[in-house]
Structures are given as structure tokens and as C-alpha cells.
């Protein structure tokens, strides 16, 4: 079945059925969550161009819901301008592979991890019980899918660990990692809890695109 023959649930949604139409896409075999890996999604040159942008724009990362734990997320972050050709091209490729309308995506975010830096175990969705839930979700709704690309090989450490399924994904340049933040019925999936583990040697660069239920704005 081709991608054009697959009915999507909505413009902010992808699906396992669609993702698996792409050559090389692998689904992690676990019923607890929808998690996918595609190697060589980006070329070395594309990764290098994005790394250079991150180096020029990076600043200390923050937390959406809680800044009371300063060691919870110790990386550096930046938003990448979609006016730049390399970013616009990546946005288009993510839309093509995910089937999600780019208007439902948050700005592409670059992340840089130095020796010892990490992002402790967290989920990407917003907790409905959080005090600032309405602030983050009133307009664009909840996060639906996460698409993350490693931009370099890391000398040691820096893996992404999904504790609920005992799965550790090693960072490799150009590798795409994608997951549904919810269950098939739309309820939030706590099994997507993941830990950007400490870098033990070298640096780690990542680009992430989060999608929303409604148009981002």
C-alpha cells in the first residue's frame, strides 16, 4: 500500500501504517508504545550544516513545566529559523515522512550536550495536572508525535533510554527516532518516558520537531 492510499486521522497525526511504508523504517517490537527508527535519514553534510547552526545559536536549555530542578536538563538549546534553506528542507522531509501538516509543528529545536550533560527521564507531552498546562496547550493542543534526529556519532554515552521497554537507542549521525506520545485511543502514554543519558566522551547534537493536535501558533 502506498502512502497516498493511507487515510490519516487528522493533519496533526502520523501513523505506524504510514511510517512503515518508507524504506528502512523499523518499528521497535513492543506493544507498550509506537517507536520507530530510520538510519541515514540525513546525510553527513546535512548534519554538519545543522550542527553549525546550533553552535551559533545555543543557550542554556529550560523546562516547560518546572525550573525548580536545575540539574534535570543541563543541555544547551536553540530554535532553528525555518527561513534558512537547510531548516526548510528538513521540515519538508519530516512532513513527507510523517504525513503531518507542517503547520502543526513547533519550531525545529536544536540541542547540544557536552560532557556530563543530560536530560533526565521525562515525557514530551504536557501533564494535564500541571499548573501551566493551559498556557502550553490552550491554543495548539497536546503534543502528538515526536521526531528527533541525531546529528553526530557520540564517542561514549549520550544514548536515549526508554525505561518502560528497556530500550536504549545509540546516537548515530543522521538517525531518525520517532514516537507517538499517546496510545492509539488518544490517551497519553507514560511508556514514552525517555532519558537523554549523560555524554561520557565528546559532544552530542540533536534536532527535534514536536507536533500538535492543532495548528501551532
N, C-alpha and C positions, 0 to 999 in steps of 0.2 A: 504494500500500500504506500502510495506517495504522500508526502507532507500535505499536498493540496487537497487530498481526499479525506483528511482527518478533521473532524469537527472540533473546534476549540470551545471551551466552556465560556470564554469571555476574553476581551482584549488584554486583561492583566494576568492571563493564565497560560502556562505551558502544560505539557502532559508527558507522561512516560512514553506513551504511544508515539508522539511526535519526535521526542528526543532520540528514540531508538531507530528512527529512520535514517539517521546520519551515520555515515561510515565511521567505524572505530569507536562509537559511543558504547560505553559499558555501564550497566546498572549494577550497583553493589547488591549482591543477593541477600537481602534481609527485608523481611516484611514490615519491620518497625518504621521504616522511612523510605522515601523515594530519593535516592542519592546516585549521582551519575558522574562518570569520569571520562574525559576525552583528552588523550595525549596529542601534543603538537597542534593544538588549536591556533596558537600564534607562532610565527617564525622567530628565530633569534633576533633578526633585525627589528621586527615589530616590538619585541620585548625590550630591546635596548633603547628604542625611542621613548617608550613609556617610562622606563627607569629614569632616563634623563629628565623627563618632565617632573617626576616625583622628587628627584633630587633638588630641582629648582623651586619647588613649591611647599615642601614638607614643613610641618609644625607639629607640636605635641598632640596626640590623639585625645579625644574626650569621650565621655559616655553620655548616651541619650537620657538614661533614666536616673543615674546616680553617680555623682562625682565625689562621694564620700570615701571611696576606696582608691586612692591614687596609684596603687601598685596593681590594680586589676587589669588595666590596659596601659602598657608602657611604650607602645609603638609611636611612630610619627605618621601623620596623615595629610592628605590634601585632596581637594576636589579638582578633577581634570576638566578643562574647558572643552565643551563639545564643539566650539568654533575651530579647534585645531584639527587638521585633516586626519591625523592618526587616531584621535579620540572619536571623531565622527565615523571613521571606518570601522573601529572596534564596535561602536554602538550598533552600526548596521549589521555587522556579522552576528552579534548577540541576538538581535531581533530575528535574523534569518534562522538561527539555530533553535531559538526558544519559541518562536511564533508569537511572542509578546509584543504588543504595540509599544514602541519606544516612549510614547507619551506617558506610559505607566511606570517608567523607570526613574529612580532617583539619579542624581548626577553621579557619574562614574567616580569612584573614590580610589585613590592610590594609597598604599600603606608600605611603610619601611620599618623593618625590625633590625636593630643592632644586637650585638652580643648580649644575651641575658634578657632581652625584651620578649614580651609575650602578651597575649590577650587571653585571660583565664576563661574557664568554661562558661559559655553563655549561649543564649539563643538569639536569633536575629529578629524574631517577632517582638512586638511590644506587649508587655503584660497588661491585660485589661484592668488589673487591680492597682497599677502604678498611678501615682498622683498626677503625672504628666501624660497619661495615656491619651486624653482628649487633645492635648496640644499636638501630639505627633500623628494622630490618626483621624482627627475630625474631618479633614479635607480629603486626603488621599486614601484613607482606609488602612487596613493592616498590610504588612508585607506578605507577599505571596511566595515568590521564588527568589533564591539567591544564586547568582552566577559569579564565580570567583576564578581568577586566572593567576597562577604562579608565574612570575616573570624571570626567575633565575633558579639555577640549582643551588642549594644551600649546602655548604661544606659539612655541617653537622647540626642536627636539631631542626627546629622550625616546622615540624610536621603538624598536620591538623588531625586532632583526635576526636572521634565521635564515640564517647564513652558508652552510650547505651547499647551500641552494637559492637563494641570492642574493635573498631576500625581505625587504623592510623594511615593517613594519606601523606606520602612523602612529597615535598615540593620539588618540582622539576620544571624547567623553563618551558613555557607555552602550554602547560597542562591546565585544562579547564575542570573545575569542580562545580557541580550544580545540584541543588536540592530544593525540594518543596518544603516550605516551613509549616505546612499543615498536613492533616490526614486527608484522604480522598473525600471525606464528608465535609471538609472545610474547617474542622476544629483544629486548634493549634496543637502542634506535635512536639512534645517535650523531648522526644528522642532525637531531635535535631541539635540538642546541646552539643557544642563543639568547643575545643580548646586549641587556640593557636599557640603551640608549645614553644618554650624558650629556644631561641637560637643559641647553639653551643659553639659555633665557629662560623665566621663570615657574616654576611648580611642576607636579608630576605626581603623581596619585593613582591607585592601582590596588587592586583586591581580587582575591585568588587563592584557589581551592579545589583542593586536590590530593586525589585519590582513591587508595585502596589495594586490593591484592588481597583482603585480609581485613578484617574489622571493625576500625575504628580504636579504639585503647584502650591 
